[in-house]
């Protein structure tokens, strides 16, 4: 179904078309219909399926038709688990509102309160926020919700995993007037179901994909490898195949820090995205990664959730996640909006039990690939037998060759970039 066929107000339809949308995705078709009905909504959809538009378009449509005006109070509150996701949601909504008088404000922690408070006091129609900071503004009376019509919980499962249940309960308990509550989640976990029972009234339930579904266009592979040779294999895969924009998931912040340092020693520039990094540092890392200045982003699950890199081709699980559901979230970073992607898991015997959980969840056996020079049986009992002194010596020599090659490639890339800057500077000075 096309957006032309669903009767959107002209300013909204014009904005949707300018964003490049023609036809509705399944979650958009079902979500817009449900929200228009006035019911609460409990929706499950994979990332990259257009769910932000699914809730924001009918909200904007309702505000346009009701004649909402600036200064008359906040009409919609959208809660997101991370600052990164909140920023992306706000940017999308602003795009849909570009031909209207509706205004949007972003509220999140990690920065000063005063500027956000000033914007709230000036008045806005839609607030996109993280739960902790918006609760502060409510308690300080710089944010009033007495005109609220819509509350959205985006990626509710992740908010609950991050411990935001209490702030969410406090926020919602303070809203006294009738409103629609829209809960969107990648999975219908028990936590999500319990929250839905608590805050939703006779909701319309929408499922556009199984909660264990992975994107159809994401090719998935398992590379068996000794734990001690994972970094070596990763460097070879990136260097030999000349991969760019590779998101690598590490199990902990410490392991992410160590891996990023080691990749740099191998001649592969890597940036970091995890919870110990400041917001400014994460923004800088994301910018360098998306602009191609760094080939690899090493991330942890919580920090990476909500980051949207439209053309990301490769996701690598350096460590498999403890929760099988997080595997689905991770590889959902690639293969978005109908594009193809590749997800590679480097699996050692210590990861083997997690691999079994993942394959049980997604109901498929992931293809195994034996990389020449790294042939390895995932049977834990055979690991010591295969790690002989001879193989270690061969591996060390091979690894040094990989490191030298990657350093050479990185120097060439840097040289090309510097030449480009010099040419631009020369042209500028000659004017």
LOLUMMAR-458397 format. One record per residue (C-alpha): residue number from 1; residue in one letter; y, x, z. Coordinates in nm, 3 decimals. Layout:
resi, resn, Y, X, Z
NUM, a, Y, X, Z;
...
***
This chain:
resi, resn, Y, X, Z
1, x, 0.000, 0.000, 0.000;
2, x, 0.347, 0.129, -0.088;
3, x, 0.650, 0.133, 0.142;
4, x, 0.831, -0.080, -0.118;
5, x, 0.588, -0.363, -0.045;
6, x, 0.636, -0.398, 0.331;
7, x, 0.992, -0.532, 0.342;
8, x, 1.179, -0.251, 0.517;
9, x, 1.559, -0.277, 0.550;
10, x, 1.725, -0.091, 0.263;
11, x, 1.873, 0.198, 0.470;
12, x, 1.532, 0.265, 0.624;
13, x, 1.346, 0.236, 0.293;
14, x, 1.592, 0.476, 0.134;
15, x, 1.536, 0.729, 0.414;
16, x, 1.157, 0.697, 0.392;
17, x, 1.169, 0.761, 0.019;
18, x, 1.401, 1.059, 0.064;
19, x, 1.137, 1.204, 0.298;
20, x, 0.892, 1.192, 0.008;
21, x, 0.679, 0.902, 0.130;
22, x, 0.540, 0.656, -0.125;
23, x, 0.226, 0.500, 0.022;
24, x, 0.132, 0.421, 0.380;
25, x, -0.146, 0.614, 0.550;
26, x, -0.409, 0.406, 0.737;
27, x, -0.244, 0.463, 1.077;
28, x, 0.096, 0.369, 0.933;
29, x, -0.035, 0.051, 0.777;
30, x, -0.213, -0.062, 1.093;
31, x, 0.048, 0.070, 1.336;
32, x, 0.352, -0.083, 1.167;
33, x, 0.180, -0.421, 1.145;
34, x, 0.079, -0.413, 1.513;
35, x, 0.420, -0.306, 1.641;
36, x, 0.595, -0.568, 1.429;
37, x, 0.379, -0.832, 1.601;
38, x, 0.542, -0.749, 1.934;
39, x, 0.215, -0.650, 2.102;
40, x, 0.148, -0.340, 2.308;
41, x, -0.053, -0.087, 2.109;
42, x, -0.333, 0.156, 2.191;
43, x, -0.386, 0.376, 1.886;
44, x, -0.611, 0.670, 1.811;
45, x, -0.537, 0.894, 1.514;
46, x, -0.581, 1.255, 1.417;
47, x, -0.283, 1.486, 1.398;
48, x, -0.133, 1.516, 1.052;
49, x, -0.202, 1.151, 0.959;
50, x, 0.156, 1.026, 0.978;
51, x, 0.141, 0.874, 1.326;
52, x, 0.503, 0.963, 1.410;
53, x, 0.617, 0.744, 1.121;
54, x, 0.367, 0.478, 1.231;
55, x, 0.559, 0.411, 1.552;
56, x, 0.911, 0.526, 1.464;
57, x, 0.957, 0.324, 1.143;
58, x, 0.893, -0.020, 1.303;
59, x, 1.107, 0.077, 1.605;
60, x, 1.399, 0.174, 1.380;
61, x, 1.346, -0.142, 1.175;
62, x, 1.367, -0.355, 1.490;
63, x, 1.684, -0.182, 1.610;
64, x, 1.851, -0.225, 1.270;
65, x, 1.768, -0.595, 1.262;
66, x, 1.885, -0.651, 1.620;
67, x, 2.222, -0.492, 1.542;
68, x, 2.192, -0.218, 1.804;
69, x, 2.520, -0.035, 1.850;
70, x, 2.601, 0.300, 2.004;
71, x, 2.694, 0.278, 2.369;
72, x, 2.495, -0.038, 2.436;
73, x, 2.216, 0.153, 2.609;
74, x, 1.894, 0.332, 2.525;
75, x, 1.661, 0.104, 2.329;
76, x, 1.361, 0.333, 2.278;
77, x, 1.210, 0.608, 2.493;
78, x, 0.953, 0.836, 2.332;
79, x, 0.758, 1.070, 2.562;
80, x, 0.584, 1.381, 2.429;
81, x, 0.381, 1.648, 2.614;
82, x, 0.570, 1.957, 2.493;
83, x, 0.918, 2.059, 2.391;
84, x, 0.791, 2.164, 2.050;
85, x, 0.641, 1.824, 1.977;
86, x, 0.946, 1.644, 2.116;
87, x, 1.170, 1.843, 1.881;
88, x, 0.955, 1.759, 1.580;
89, x, 0.947, 1.389, 1.667;
90, x, 1.324, 1.387, 1.706;
91, x, 1.372, 1.559, 1.370;
92, x, 1.148, 1.303, 1.199;
93, x, 1.330, 1.011, 1.358;
94, x, 1.669, 1.152, 1.263;
95, x, 1.548, 1.173, 0.905;
96, x, 1.447, 0.806, 0.909;
97, x, 1.781, 0.712, 1.071;
98, x, 2.001, 0.912, 0.834;
99, x, 2.140, 0.606, 0.651;
100, x, 2.192, 0.401, 0.968;
101, x, 2.428, 0.415, 1.267;
102, x, 2.142, 0.480, 1.510;
103, x, 2.156, 0.796, 1.721;
104, x, 1.884, 1.008, 1.881;
105, x, 1.895, 1.246, 2.178;
106, x, 1.645, 1.513, 2.279;
107, x, 1.568, 1.574, 2.648;
108, x, 1.333, 1.847, 2.772;
109, x, 1.297, 2.107, 3.045;
110, x, 1.351, 2.480, 3.035;
111, x, 1.721, 2.449, 2.953;
112, x, 2.029, 2.340, 3.144;
113, x, 2.080, 1.976, 3.237;
114, x, 2.453, 1.950, 3.175;
115, x, 2.454, 1.937, 2.795;
116, x, 2.172, 1.683, 2.789;
117, x, 2.348, 1.474, 3.052;
118, x, 2.667, 1.480, 2.846;
119, x, 2.486, 1.351, 2.537;
120, x, 2.316, 1.077, 2.737;
121, x, 2.648, 0.966, 2.886;
122, x, 2.801, 0.950, 2.538;
123, x, 2.537, 0.694, 2.450;
124, x, 2.238, 0.690, 2.218;
125, x, 1.978, 0.448, 2.089;
126, x, 1.662, 0.658, 2.100;
127, x, 1.563, 0.925, 2.353;
128, x, 1.280, 1.168, 2.277;
129, x, 1.177, 1.354, 2.591;
130, x, 0.918, 1.536, 2.797;
131, x, 0.814, 1.339, 3.109;
132, x, 0.934, 1.577, 3.381;
133, x, 1.289, 1.618, 3.255;
134, x, 1.343, 1.254, 3.167;
135, x, 1.234, 1.158, 3.519;
136, x, 1.503, 1.391, 3.657;
137, x, 1.770, 1.216, 3.450;
138, x, 1.647, 0.875, 3.563;
139, x, 1.657, 0.983, 3.928;
140, x, 2.006, 1.133, 3.879;
141, x, 2.120, 0.808, 3.711;
142, x, 2.232, 0.994, 3.399;
143, x, 1.972, 0.792, 3.205;
144, x, 1.954, 0.416, 3.244;
145, x, 1.676, 0.214, 3.086;
146, x, 1.797, -0.138, 3.156;
147, x, 1.832, -0.211, 2.781;
148, x, 1.498, -0.059, 2.683;
149, x, 1.284, -0.234, 2.421;
150, x, 1.021, 0.028, 2.338;
151, x, 0.829, 0.297, 2.526;
152, x, 0.608, 0.536, 2.329;
153, x, 0.357, 0.781, 2.476;
154, x, 0.280, 1.028, 2.199;
155, x, -0.032, 1.245, 2.238;
156, x, -0.108, 1.071, 2.565;
157, x, -0.438, 1.255, 2.609;
158, x, -0.258, 1.589, 2.612;
159, x, 0.007, 1.464, 2.856;
160, x, -0.267, 1.361, 3.096;
161, x, -0.448, 1.693, 3.053;
162, x, -0.121, 1.868, 3.142;
163, x, -0.084, 1.671, 3.466;
164, x, 0.189, 1.427, 3.365;
165, x, 0.021, 1.112, 3.499;
166, x, 0.245, 1.083, 3.806;
167, x, 0.577, 1.129, 3.618;
168, x, 0.461, 0.876, 3.358;
169, x, 0.376, 0.624, 3.630;
170, x, 0.714, 0.676, 3.798;
171, x, 0.903, 0.636, 3.472;
172, x, 0.723, 0.317, 3.373;
173, x, 0.741, 0.163, 3.721;
174, x, 1.121, 0.178, 3.703;
175, x, 1.141, -0.028, 3.382;
176, x, 1.181, -0.390, 3.488;
177, x, 1.278, -0.574, 3.169;
178, x, 1.023, -0.682, 2.905;
179, x, 0.940, -0.413, 2.651;
180, x, 0.667, -0.296, 2.417;
181, x, 0.455, 0.000, 2.525;
182, x, 0.291, 0.202, 2.249;
183, x, 0.026, 0.457, 2.345;
184, x, -0.086, 0.704, 2.078;
185, x, -0.365, 0.952, 2.144;
186, x, -0.592, 1.182, 1.946;
187, x, -0.886, 1.067, 2.158;
188, x, -0.981, 0.768, 2.372;
189, x, -1.093, 0.970, 2.672;
190, x, -1.167, 0.801, 3.005;
191, x, -0.827, 0.919, 3.132;
192, x, -0.654, 0.754, 2.837;
193, x, -0.852, 0.432, 2.878;
194, x, -0.766, 0.415, 3.249;
195, x, -0.397, 0.469, 3.177;
196, x, -0.407, 0.205, 2.904;
197, x, -0.553, -0.050, 3.148;
198, x, -0.275, 0.031, 3.390;
199, x, 0.028, 0.013, 3.159;
200, x, -0.065, -0.200, 2.855;
201, x, -0.073, -0.580, 2.836;
202, x, -0.331, -0.725, 2.593;
203, x, -0.286, -0.435, 2.352;
204, x, -0.373, -0.423, 1.985;
205, x, -0.633, -0.146, 1.958;
206, x, -0.619, 0.075, 1.650;
207, x, -0.873, 0.339, 1.552;
208, x, -0.833, 0.505, 1.214;
209, x, -1.089, 0.780, 1.270;
210, x, -1.368, 0.858, 1.512;
211, x, -1.246, 1.058, 1.810;
212, x, -1.491, 1.329, 1.710;
213, x, -1.373, 1.338, 1.349;
214, x, -1.242, 1.654, 1.189;
215, x, -1.021, 1.647, 0.881;
216, x, -1.234, 1.613, 0.567;
217, x, -1.054, 1.888, 0.379;
218, x, -1.098, 2.150, 0.651;
219, x, -1.382, 2.386, 0.566;
220, x, -1.553, 2.504, 0.883;
221, x, -1.747, 2.827, 0.928;
222, x, -1.911, 3.017, 1.213;
223, x, -1.916, 3.397, 1.195;
224, x, -2.174, 3.539, 1.439;
225, x, -2.046, 3.861, 1.595;
226, x, -2.085, 4.076, 1.904;
227, x, -1.812, 4.006, 2.158;
228, x, -1.706, 4.372, 2.145;
229, x, -1.653, 4.355, 1.767;
230, x, -1.455, 4.031, 1.739;
231, x, -1.118, 4.201, 1.702;
232, x, -1.260, 4.434, 1.437;
233, x, -1.401, 4.141, 1.240;
234, x, -1.077, 3.945, 1.267;
235, x, -0.875, 4.240, 1.136;
236, x, -1.113, 4.284, 0.845;
237, x, -1.105, 3.916, 0.751;
238, x, -0.726, 3.908, 0.755;
239, x, -0.678, 4.244, 0.582;
240, x, -0.953, 4.226, 0.322;
241, x, -0.864, 3.871, 0.217;
242, x, -0.488, 3.930, 0.248;
243, x, -0.448, 3.617, 0.460;
244, x, -0.103, 3.502, 0.563;
245, x, -0.008, 3.243, 0.826;
246, x, -0.321, 3.257, 1.038;
247, x, -0.319, 3.074, 1.371;
248, x, -0.561, 3.240, 1.613;
249, x, -0.665, 3.063, 1.933;
250, x, -0.743, 3.274, 2.237;
251, x, -0.899, 3.144, 2.556;
252, x, -0.635, 3.263, 2.805;
253, x, -0.279, 3.394, 2.814;
254, x, -0.402, 3.740, 2.908;
255, x, -0.650, 3.753, 2.622;
256, x, -0.379, 3.628, 2.384;
257, x, -0.145, 3.907, 2.497;
258, x, -0.415, 4.169, 2.454;
259, x, -0.522, 4.043, 2.113;
260, x, -0.166, 4.038, 1.978;
261, x, -0.116, 4.400, 2.090;
262, x, -0.443, 4.509, 1.932;
263, x, -0.368, 4.336, 1.602;
264, x, -0.036, 4.519, 1.585;
265, x, -0.222, 4.847, 1.636;
266, x, -0.438, 4.744, 1.340;
267, x, -0.127, 4.706, 1.125;
268, x, -0.114, 4.326, 1.144;
269, x, 0.207, 4.182, 1.284;
270, x, 0.130, 3.907, 1.534;
271, x, 0.350, 3.681, 1.746;
272, x, 0.260, 3.497, 2.066;
273, x, 0.277, 3.134, 2.172;
274, x, 0.164, 3.054, 2.526;
275, x, 0.295, 2.900, 2.846;
276, x, 0.429, 3.222, 3.000;
277, x, 0.665, 3.276, 2.709;
278, x, 1.017, 3.137, 2.743;
279, x, 1.124, 2.856, 2.514;
280, x, 1.353, 3.094, 2.329;
281, x, 1.070, 3.341, 2.277;
282, x, 0.839, 3.067, 2.147;
283, x, 1.105, 2.939, 1.910;
284, x, 1.160, 3.291, 1.777;
285, x, 0.785, 3.344, 1.735;
286, x, 0.747, 3.017, 1.547;
287, x, 1.039, 3.103, 1.320;
288, x, 0.899, 3.448, 1.238;
289, x, 0.559, 3.297, 1.168;
290, x, 0.680, 3.014, 0.944;
291, x, 0.912, 3.249, 0.754;
292, x, 0.626, 3.488, 0.685;
293, x, 0.763, 3.774, 0.892;
294, x, 0.444, 3.771, 1.099;
295, x, 0.102, 3.708, 0.951;
296, x, -0.063, 3.587, 1.271;
297, x, 0.030, 3.359, 1.559;
298, x, -0.193, 3.406, 1.863;
299, x, -0.181, 3.090, 2.072;
300, x, -0.337, 2.904, 2.361;
301, x, -0.431, 2.536, 2.345;
302, x, -0.150, 2.386, 2.553;
303, x, 0.130, 2.587, 2.391;
304, x, 0.012, 2.522, 2.035;
305, x, -0.027, 2.146, 2.073;
306, x, 0.255, 1.977, 1.888;
307, x, 0.342, 2.273, 1.667;
308, x, 0.351, 2.152, 1.308;
309, x, 0.320, 2.412, 1.032;
310, x, 0.276, 2.204, 0.714;
311, x, 0.115, 2.469, 0.493;
312, x, -0.105, 2.644, 0.749;
313, x, -0.423, 2.748, 0.568;
314, x, -0.625, 2.927, 0.835;
315, x, -0.719, 2.858, 1.194;
316, x, -0.938, 3.110, 1.376;
317, x, -1.113, 3.040, 1.705;
318, x, -1.124, 3.386, 1.858;
319, x, -1.266, 3.220, 2.168;
320, x, -1.426, 2.877, 2.147;
321, x, -1.266, 2.616, 2.375;
322, x, -1.437, 2.499, 2.693;
323, x, -1.385, 2.137, 2.587;
324, x, -1.536, 2.038, 2.254;
325, x, -1.249, 1.793, 2.195;
326, x, -1.006, 2.085, 2.190;
327, x, -1.192, 2.225, 1.890;
328, x, -1.094, 1.911, 1.697;
329, x, -0.732, 1.953, 1.808;
330, x, -0.728, 2.319, 1.712;
331, x, -0.860, 2.286, 1.361;
332, x, -0.633, 1.985, 1.313;
333, x, -0.351, 2.239, 1.276;
334, x, -0.472, 2.295, 0.918;
335, x, -0.579, 2.058, 0.643;
336, x, -0.288, 1.823, 0.709;
337, x, -0.157, 1.547, 0.484;
338, x, -0.443, 1.579, 0.239;
339, x, -0.415, 1.956, 0.196;
340, x, -0.715, 2.186, 0.227;
341, x, -0.763, 2.432, 0.511;
342, x, -1.015, 2.670, 0.662;
343, x, -1.131, 2.692, 1.023;
344, x, -1.329, 2.999, 1.129;
345, x, -1.497, 3.050, 1.465;
346, x, -1.596, 3.398, 1.578;
347, x, -1.899, 3.326, 1.792;
348, x, -2.078, 3.567, 2.024;
349, x, -2.371, 3.485, 2.256;
350, x, -2.128, 3.400, 2.539;
351, x, -1.974, 3.129, 2.315;
352, x, -2.307, 2.986, 2.207;
353, x, -2.328, 2.698, 2.455;
354, x, -1.976, 2.583, 2.360;
355, x, -2.077, 2.583, 1.993;
356, x, -2.361, 2.346, 2.073;
357, x, -2.122, 2.105, 2.246;
358, x, -1.884, 2.116, 1.948;
359, x, -2.155, 2.046, 1.692;
360, x, -2.285, 1.760, 1.903;
361, x, -1.937, 1.608, 1.920;
362, x, -1.853, 1.634, 1.550;
363, x, -2.211, 1.542, 1.456;
364, x, -2.260, 1.825, 1.211;
365, x, -2.395, 2.178, 1.204;
366, x, -2.124, 2.423, 1.106;
367, x, -2.217, 2.667, 0.831;
368, x, -2.302, 3.019, 0.950;
369, x, -2.167, 3.315, 0.753;
370, x, -2.299, 3.669, 0.801;
371, x, -2.020, 3.913, 0.720;
372, x, -2.169, 4.235, 0.573;
373, x, -2.164, 4.508, 0.834;
374, x, -2.155, 4.259, 1.121;
375, x, -2.496, 4.093, 1.080;
376, x, -2.586, 3.953, 1.417;
377, x, -2.832, 3.713, 1.575;
378, x, -2.668, 3.473, 1.820;
379, x, -2.974, 3.487, 2.045;
380, x, -2.828, 3.641, 2.366;
381, x, -3.149, 3.836, 2.433;
382, x, -3.106, 4.035, 2.112;
383, x, -2.747, 4.144, 2.171;
384, x, -2.833, 4.466, 2.356;
385, x, -3.097, 4.561, 2.102;
386, x, -2.849, 4.530, 1.815;
387, x, -2.571, 4.726, 1.985;
388, x, -2.729, 5.068, 1.927;
389, x, -2.540, 5.395, 1.931;
390, x, -2.588, 5.430, 1.557;
391, x, -2.433, 5.092, 1.485;
392, x, -2.145, 5.169, 1.718;
393, x, -2.076, 5.492, 1.529;
394, x, -2.084, 5.312, 1.193;
395, x, -1.863, 5.037, 1.331;
396, x, -1.607, 5.285, 1.462;
397, x, -1.576, 5.455, 1.123;
398, x, -1.553, 5.120, 0.944;
399, x, -1.293, 4.997, 1.190;
400, x, -1.073, 5.302, 1.135;
401, x, -1.080, 5.233, 0.761;
402, x, -0.976, 4.872, 0.821;
403, x, -0.691, 4.980, 1.049;
404, x, -0.562, 5.235, 0.795;
405, x, -0.575, 4.979, 0.515;
406, x, -0.386, 4.715, 0.713;
407, x, -0.119, 4.962, 0.820;
408, x, -0.071, 5.062, 0.457;
409, x, -0.037, 4.698, 0.349;
410, x, 0.213, 4.628, 0.627;
411, x, 0.426, 4.928, 0.524;
412, x, 0.429, 4.806, 0.163;
413, x, 0.535, 4.458, 0.277;
414, x, 0.812, 4.603, 0.493;
415, x, 0.926, 4.829, 0.210;
416, x, 0.946, 4.538, -0.033;
417, x, 1.145, 4.335, 0.217;
418, x, 1.391, 4.622, 0.276;
419, x, 1.440, 4.672, -0.099;
420, x, 1.519, 4.304, -0.135;
421, x, 1.778, 4.324, 0.144;
422, x, 1.936, 4.634, -0.014;
423, x, 1.966, 4.461, -0.353;
424, x, 2.127, 4.155, -0.197;
425, x, 2.368, 4.376, -0.002;
426, x, 2.454, 4.571, -0.319;
427, x, 2.524, 4.254, -0.514;
428, x, 2.739, 4.123, -0.231;
429, x, 2.947, 4.443, -0.201;
430, x, 3.006, 4.459, -0.577;
431, x, 3.173, 4.119, -0.583;
***
